[in-house]
Amino acid sequence: MRSTNPRVLFAALVLSPLLTGCFVSGEDSSGKGAVPGAGDRLRIALAVPPVQALSPYSNDATVLSKLSVAEGLTALDGDGAAAPALAKSWSQVDATTWTFELREATFQDGTEVTAESVVNALDQANKAETKPRVLSDVTLTAKAEDAGTVTIRTEAADPVLPLRLASPALGVLSPKAYAADGTVSPVGTGTGPFEIKKLTGKSKATLDRFDAYWGGTAKAAGIDVTWIADGTARANALRSGDVDVAEWIPTAQAQLLKEDTRHEVPSVRTDSLVLNTARGLLTDAPLRAAAREAVDGGALVDSVFGGYADPGQGLFGPAVPWAADHRVRVTGRAKAATTAQVRSETKGKVLRLATYTNRAELPEAATVLQQQLEKAGFTVKQDVREYTQMEADLLAGRYDALVFSRVTLLDTGDAVAYLASDYTGDGVYNIAGLKDSGVDRAIRAAAEEGDAERRQQKIMRAEAEILRTDAVVPLVHEKVVQGIRPEVEGVLLDPRERSLVDVGTRVK
C-alpha cells in the first residue's frame, strides 16, 4: 500500500496525544502522471547559511526538511502527532521496544531503502562526533529483522519515540552519504521529492525534482535556493521578483509587502536572554537575578517586533496551547543584587552580550536590552555577527549573555527534547552552561511520563525549575512572517518552521 504524503498545510499548532499504537497510511492521491506547470522552478531565499554543508547533524538539518530533501521514519502532521514517512506503520512491543514496517522507497542515488540502510543511518547518528540534539536524552539501538522491518530499542522507556524519529536530524540517507571521516553529505542521497544536485558553499543550492519519489511527482521542476542572511535584502529580493518565497521577513519590512504577499504564521519560537551560569560575570546568582529583573521583553513587542510577537510568558508561548493551562508559579529564585551592588561587584568588568544578524530583530532587541542592563548597573559590550560565525563561541561559553531565538518544539514536536538539550547538565546545546540537579530531575521526570496530559504537566514543572535558576529570561513569543508571491501556491506555513515546500508547491 502506498501512503499519502504526511506533510500538510499548517495553520495552527495543537498538540495531539503523544502515543499511538499503530499508524497505517492511506492511498496516495497525487499520482505519477504529467503535472501541469511542472516545468516551473521555485526560487527560494533562506535566512541562515549552511553551517556544515547541510549535514543533518548540525542546525542545517531543518533545511533538508524545509526543502523536502530527506525524510525520517516518521513525520509530524498538522496536529503535531507522529505520521508515516519512510515507515508505513509501527507498533510498540513493550516499554523499550518498537517495530517499524518500511514502505517501498528509493534513495535519490537509485538504491532501495532497506532495513539495513535505516539501521545504518541511525547508527551513524548515534556515533556522530557531535550527536544530534534529539538524541541527547536517549540511547537507542536499531536492528534489521528483515528487509522491510526495523526494531528499535531504547535503554529506558521512551514514550515519544515515534515523535523523536520525525526529527530532521534523523533523516535517513543512502549509505554513500556517510563518509569514513564522519562527514555526511545529503547531495543526491535523500528520499524526498527534491534532490540536491549542487551546493555552492554557503550561498546557493540547486535542487531538481526526484521523479522516483514514493509520494508522487512534485509539481515544481526544481528549487533554486539562495541564502540571504540580511532580512532586508531577503524582503527586497521578494519585492523585486528575484525570488518566489522569502522566509523570515523582518517585522520592519513586513508592512512594506503587499497584503497578498505577507503571511503571518503562529510560531513556537521564543526569543530569550540566555545567561551564562558556568563562566564569567553571571555565575553569581544575585547578578543573574538582577539581569532578569532589569530586562523587559514586553517593551520589545511593538518597538522591535512591530506587533508581530506576544510578551514572554515562559519558555512556551501561545502557539503551544496546553502550556498556559499547566504553567507553574516560579519559586526559589535568588534575590536580585541592587543597582549599587551590581556596580560594585562588576566594577572594571564587562558583560559580554551576544546576538546574531540572521534574524533582523535580534540586534535591535539587543540594543534595547543593553540599555536596560546598563540602567541596572552593568557595563555592557555587544558582539553581533552571523550565527555560523559565533556558534562555536556560544557553545564554548565565551559570552555572558545571548539574545537567542529558539524553536522550542523543533527536534521532536515534543518539548522534552528541547529542555534536555538546552538545560540539562549534559545537554548538547546547553549554551547557558546550566548544571542544576533540580532541573535535571524535573526534565527526567517529564521524559519518563507516557501519559500525554501528565507529561505536559511535568514539562511545565520543568519550565519552572529552569526559570528558577535565571539561566534564561523569556522575552517574546514570535509571530513569523513568510513572504510568498501570489503566483505561488502550496507553500507550507508551519509553526515549527521545519516544513516549507512539498510535492504540491508550485508556481501557478
C-alpha positions in Angstrom: 0.0 0.0 0.0 1.4 3.4 -0.9 0.9 6.2 1.6 -0.4 9.7 1.5 2.3 12.3 1.8 2.2 13.3 5.5 3.0 16.9 5.1 0.0 19.3 5.2 -0.5 23.0 5.2 -0.1 24.0 8.8 -2.4 26.8 10.1 -2.0 26.3 13.8 -0.2 24.1 16.3 -2.4 21.9 18.5 -0.5 19.1 20.2 -2.3 15.8 20.0 -1.8 12.8 22.3 1.7 11.7 22.1 1.3 8.0 21.7 -0.4 5.8 19.2 -0.3 2.0 18.9 -0.1 1.8 15.2 -0.3 4.1 12.2 -1.1 2.8 8.7 -1.3 5.3 5.8 -4.0 5.7 3.2 -3.8 5.7 -0.6 -1.6 8.2 -2.5 -3.8 10.6 -4.4 -1.1 12.6 -6.0 -0.5 10.2 -8.9 2.6 9.8 -11.1 1.3 11.3 -14.3 2.1 14.5 -16.1 1.9 17.6 -13.8 0.5 20.9 -15.1 3.2 23.6 -14.9 5.8 21.1 -14.0 8.5 23.0 -15.9 8.5 25.9 -13.5 11.2 26.1 -10.8 10.8 27.7 -7.4 13.2 30.4 -6.3 13.6 30.5 -2.5 15.5 32.8 -0.2 16.5 31.2 3.1 17.9 33.1 6.1 20.6 31.0 7.8 23.5 29.9 5.5 24.7 26.3 5.9 27.0 25.6 8.9 28.3 22.2 7.9 27.5 21.7 4.2 23.9 20.7 5.1 24.9 17.9 7.4 21.9 16.6 9.2 23.9 16.6 12.5 24.0 20.4 12.6 21.4 23.1 12.5 21.4 22.6 8.7 19.1 19.6 9.3 16.0 21.7 9.1 16.9 22.9 5.6 16.7 19.3 4.4 13.2 19.1 5.9 12.1 22.5 4.6 13.1 21.7 1.1 11.7 18.1 1.2 15.1 16.5 0.5 15.3 14.0 3.3 12.8 12.1 5.4 12.9 10.1 8.6 10.9 7.0 9.5 8.1 9.3 10.7 7.0 12.9 10.2 4.8 15.3 12.1 1.3 16.0 11.0 -0.6 19.3 11.4 -1.6 18.5 14.9 1.9 17.7 16.0 1.3 13.9 16.1 3.6 11.3 14.5 2.6 10.3 11.0 4.0 7.8 8.5 7.0 8.7 6.3 9.6 6.0 5.4 7.8 3.8 7.9 4.3 3.0 6.8 3.3 1.7 10.2 4.7 0.9 13.6 3.8 -0.8 16.9 5.1 -0.8 20.5 6.2 -4.2 21.7 7.0 -3.2 25.2 8.2 -0.1 27.2 11.5 -0.1 25.4 10.9 -1.9 22.1 9.2 -0.7 18.9 8.9 -2.2 15.4 8.6 -0.2 12.2 7.4 -1.5 8.9 9.0 0.2 5.9 7.3 1.3 2.7 8.8 0.7 -0.7 11.0 3.7 -1.4 14.1 4.6 -3.4 17.1 6.8 -2.5 18.0 9.5 -4.9 21.1 7.6 -5.9 18.9 4.8 -7.2 19.4 2.3 -4.4 16.4 0.9 -2.4 15.5 1.9 1.1 16.0 -1.2 3.2 16.0 -2.0 6.9 19.8 -2.2 6.8 20.1 1.3 5.3 17.8 2.6 8.0 19.8 0.9 10.7 23.0 2.3 9.2 21.6 5.9 9.2 20.5 5.6 12.9 23.9 4.1 13.9 25.7 6.9 12.1 23.7 9.5 14.1 24.4 7.7 17.3 28.2 7.7 16.8 28.4 11.2 15.3 31.1 13.3 16.8 28.5 16.0 17.5 25.5 13.9 18.4 22.2 15.4 17.2 20.3 17.2 19.9 17.3 14.9 19.5 19.5 12.0 20.9 20.8 14.0 23.9 18.4 12.3 26.3 18.0 8.9 24.9 20.2 5.9 23.9 18.7 3.7 21.1 19.8 0.8 19.1 18.3 -0.4 15.8 18.2 -3.9 14.3 17.1 -5.1 10.9 14.7 -8.0 11.4 14.2 -8.5 7.6 14.4 -6.3 4.5 11.4 -4.3 5.5 11.2 -4.4 9.3 13.3 -2.4 11.8 13.3 -3.0 15.6 14.4 0.0 17.7 15.2 -0.4 21.4 15.8 2.3 23.9 17.9 2.0 27.1 15.0 3.4 29.1 11.3 3.8 28.2 10.8 6.5 25.6 7.1 7.1 25.2 7.6 9.6 22.4 10.0 7.6 20.2 7.8 8.0 17.0 7.9 11.8 17.5 11.7 11.7 18.1 12.2 9.8 14.8 10.5 12.6 12.9 13.4 15.0 13.8 15.1 16.4 10.7 18.4 15.3 12.3 17.4 11.7 11.9 16.6 11.8 8.2 17.6 8.6 6.5 20.2 9.0 3.8 21.7 6.3 1.5 24.8 4.5 2.7 27.0 6.5 0.4 26.1 9.7 2.2 28.2 8.7 5.2 32.0 9.1 4.8 34.7 7.3 6.8 35.8 10.6 8.3 32.4 11.2 9.8 31.1 13.8 7.4 27.7 13.4 5.9 26.5 14.6 2.5 22.8 14.9 1.6 23.7 15.7 -2.1 21.9 13.1 -4.1 21.3 10.8 -1.1 17.9 11.6 0.3 14.5 10.1 -0.4 12.3 13.3 -0.7 10.6 14.7 -3.8 13.5 17.1 -4.4 17.2 16.1 -4.8 20.2 18.4 -4.1 22.2 18.5 -7.3 24.7 21.2 -6.4 25.7 23.0 -3.2 27.7 26.2 -3.8 29.4 27.0 -0.5 27.1 28.9 1.8 25.4 30.9 -0.8 23.4 28.7 -3.3 21.9 25.3 -3.9 20.3 23.7 -6.9 17.6 21.0 -6.4 15.8 19.1 -9.1 12.6 17.1 -8.9 13.2 13.4 -7.9 10.8 11.6 -10.2 11.0 8.2 -8.3 9.6 9.7 -5.1 7.3 7.3 -3.3 4.8 10.0 -2.5 4.1 11.2 -6.1 5.6 13.6 -8.6 6.4 17.1 -7.4 4.6 19.9 -9.3 7.7 22.1 -9.4 10.6 21.0 -11.7 13.1 22.1 -9.0 14.2 24.6 -6.5 16.9 27.3 -6.7 17.9 28.3 -3.2 19.8 31.4 -2.3 20.9 32.1 1.3 20.5 35.8 2.2 21.4 36.4 5.8 20.3 40.0 5.8 16.5 40.2 6.3 16.0 43.5 4.5 17.8 42.0 1.5 15.5 39.0 1.6 12.5 41.2 1.6 13.9 43.3 -1.3 14.6 40.1 -3.3 10.9 39.2 -2.9 9.7 42.7 -3.8 11.9 42.9 -6.9 10.7 39.4 -8.1 14.1 37.8 -7.8 12.7 35.1 -5.5 9.3 33.5 -5.2 9.5 32.7 -1.5 11.5 34.5 1.2 11.4 33.2 4.8 11.6 35.2 8.0 10.7 38.6 6.7 11.8 41.2 9.3 8.8 42.8 11.1 10.1 46.3 9.9 9.8 45.1 6.4 6.6 43.1 6.7 4.3 46.1 6.4 6.1 47.2 3.2 4.9 44.0 1.5 1.6 43.8 -0.3 -1.1 42.1 1.8 -1.4 39.1 -0.5 2.4 38.5 -0.2 2.6 38.7 3.6 1.7 35.6 5.5 1.7 35.7 9.3 2.4 32.3 11.0 1.8 31.5 14.7 5.2 30.3 15.9 6.5 28.1 18.6 9.6 30.3 18.6 10.5 32.1 21.8 13.1 34.8 22.0 15.0 34.9 25.3 18.0 36.3 27.1 20.2 33.3 27.9 22.6 33.9 30.8 25.9 32.0 31.2 25.7 30.2 34.5 29.1 28.4 34.1 31.6 31.0 33.2 32.1 34.7 33.6 30.3 37.5 35.2 26.9 35.9 35.6 27.9 32.8 37.5 26.8 34.8 40.5 23.1 34.1 41.1 22.2 37.5 42.5 23.8 39.2 39.4 21.7 36.9 37.1 18.6 37.8 39.1 19.5 41.5 38.7 19.8 41.0 34.9 16.4 39.1 34.9 14.7 42.0 36.8 16.3 44.6 34.6 15.1 43.4 31.2 11.5 44.0 30.0 10.6 41.8 27.0 7.2 43.5 26.7 8.9 46.7 25.6 10.1 44.8 22.5 6.7 43.7 21.2 5.8 47.0 19.5 9.2 48.8 19.4 11.2 46.0 17.8 8.7 43.4 16.5 6.0 45.8 15.2 3.3 43.8 17.0 4.4 40.5 15.5 5.0 39.0 18.9 3.5 38.3 22.3 5.2 39.2 25.6 7.2 36.3 27.0 5.1 34.2 29.3 7.7 31.4 29.8 9.7 29.1 27.6 6.5 28.2 25.8 4.0 30.7 24.4 0.5 30.9 22.9 1.4 28.6 19.9 1.7 25.8 22.5 -1.9 25.8 23.6 -1.6 23.5 26.6 1.3 25.5 28.2 -0.9 28.2 29.8 -3.2 25.6 31.4 -0.3 23.9 33.1 2.0 26.8 33.9 3.6 26.6 37.4 4.5 29.6 39.6 8.2 30.0 39.8 9.6 30.0 43.3 13.1 29.8 45.0 14.8 32.4 42.8 17.9 34.2 44.1 17.4 37.7 45.5 18.5 40.3 42.9 21.5 42.4 43.6 20.7 46.1 43.9 22.0 48.6 41.3 24.6 49.7 43.8 25.7 46.1 44.4 25.8 45.4 40.7 28.1 48.4 40.1 30.3 47.4 43.0 30.6 43.7 42.1 31.1 44.3 38.4 33.5 47.3 38.6 36.0 47.1 35.9 34.2 44.1 34.3 32.2 44.0 31.1 29.1 41.9 30.5 29.6 40.4 27.0 26.2 40.4 25.3 25.9 38.5 22.0 23.4 38.0 19.3 23.3 37.3 15.6 22.2 39.0 12.4 20.2 36.2 10.7 17.1 37.3 12.5 16.9 41.0 11.9 15.0 41.9 15.1 17.6 40.4 17.4 20.4 43.1 17.1 17.8 45.8 17.7 16.4 43.9 20.7 20.0 43.5 22.0 20.4 47.3 21.9 17.2 47.8 23.9 18.4 45.1 26.4 21.8 46.7 26.7 20.2 50.0 27.7 18.0 48.1 30.3 21.0 46.3 31.7 23.2 49.4 31.9 20.4 51.1 33.8 20.7 48.3 36.3 24.4 48.9 36.8 26.1 46.6 34.3 28.7 47.7 31.8 27.7 46.0 28.5 29.6 45.3 25.3 27.8 43.8 22.3 29.1 41.2 19.8 26.8 40.9 16.8 27.7 38.6 14.0 26.2 36.0 11.7 25.2 32.9 13.6 27.5 30.5 11.8 30.5 32.7 12.8 29.6 32.5 16.5 28.1 29.1 17.2 31.4 27.6 18.4 32.0 30.5 20.8 28.4 30.2 22.1 28.8 26.5 22.9 32.2 27.2 24.5 30.7 29.7 26.9 32.6 32.7 25.7 29.7 35.2 26.3 27.9 36.2 29.4 24.5 36.6 27.8 22.9 35.8 24.4 19.8 37.3 22.8 18.6 34.0 21.4 15.6 32.9 19.2 14.7 29.2 19.7 12.1 27.0 18.2 11.0 25.1 21.3 9.4 22.1 19.6 11.8 21.8 16.7 13.6 18.5 17.3 10.7 16.1 18.1 7.5 18.1 18.3 7.7 17.2 22.0 9.2 19.8 24.4 11.2 17.4 26.5 14.0 17.0 23.9 14.4 20.8 23.7 14.6 21.1 27.5 17.1 18.2 27.7 19.4 19.5 25.0 19.4 23.1 26.2 19.2 22.9 30.0 20.4 19.5 31.4 23.9 19.2 32.7 25.0 17.1 29.8 22.8 18.8 27.2 24.5 19.1 23.8 23.1 22.6 23.2 23.4 23.9 26.8 24.6 27.5 25.9 23.7 28.6 29.5 26.1 26.0 30.9 23.4 25.1 33.4 24.1 22.3 35.9 21.3 22.0 38.4 20.2 18.8 39.9 16.6 20.0 40.4 16.3 20.9 36.7 17.8 17.6 35.7 15.3 15.7 37.9 12.3 17.6 36.6 13.3 17.1 32.9 13.9 13.4 33.6 10.5 13.0 35.2 8.9 14.6 32.2 10.9 12.3 29.8 9.7 9.2 31.6 6.0 10.1 31.6 3.9 8.4 28.9 0.5 9.9 29.6 0.0 13.0 27.4 -1.7 15.1 30.0 0.7 14.3 32.8 3.7 14.7 30.5 2.5 18.2 29.7 2.2 19.0 33.4 5.7 17.7 34.1 7.1 19.7 31.2 5.7 22.9 32.8 7.1 21.9 36.2 10.5 21.6 34.5 10.0 25.0 32.9 9.5 26.5 36.4 12.7 24.8 37.7 14.7 26.2 34.7 13.3 29.7 35.2 14.2 29.5 38.9 17.9 29.4 38.1 17.7 32.6 35.9 19.7 30.7 33.2 17.2 32.1 30.7 14.8 35.1 30.7 11.9 34.7 28.2 11.4 37.9 26.2 8.8 37.4 23.5 7.0 34.7 21.6 7.4 35.5 17.9 4.9 35.5 15.0 6.8 34.6 11.9 6.2 36.4 8.6 6.8 34.5 5.4 6.9 36.3 2.1 5.3 34.4 -0.8 4.5 35.8 -4.2 0.8 35.5 -5.1 1.8 33.4 -8.2 3.0 30.6 -5.8 0.7 28.0 -4.2 1.2 25.2 -1.7 3.8 26.8 0.5 3.6 25.2 3.9 3.1 27.6 6.8 4.5 25.7 9.7 4.6 27.0 13.3 7.5 24.6 13.9 9.5 26.0 10.9 10.6 22.6 9.7 8.4 22.5 6.5 8.2 24.9 3.6 7.7 23.1 0.3 6.5 19.7 -0.7 5.1 17.9 -3.8 2.2 20.3 -4.1 4.2 23.6 -4.0 4.4 25.3 -7.4 4.3 28.4 -9.5 0.8 28.7 -10.8 
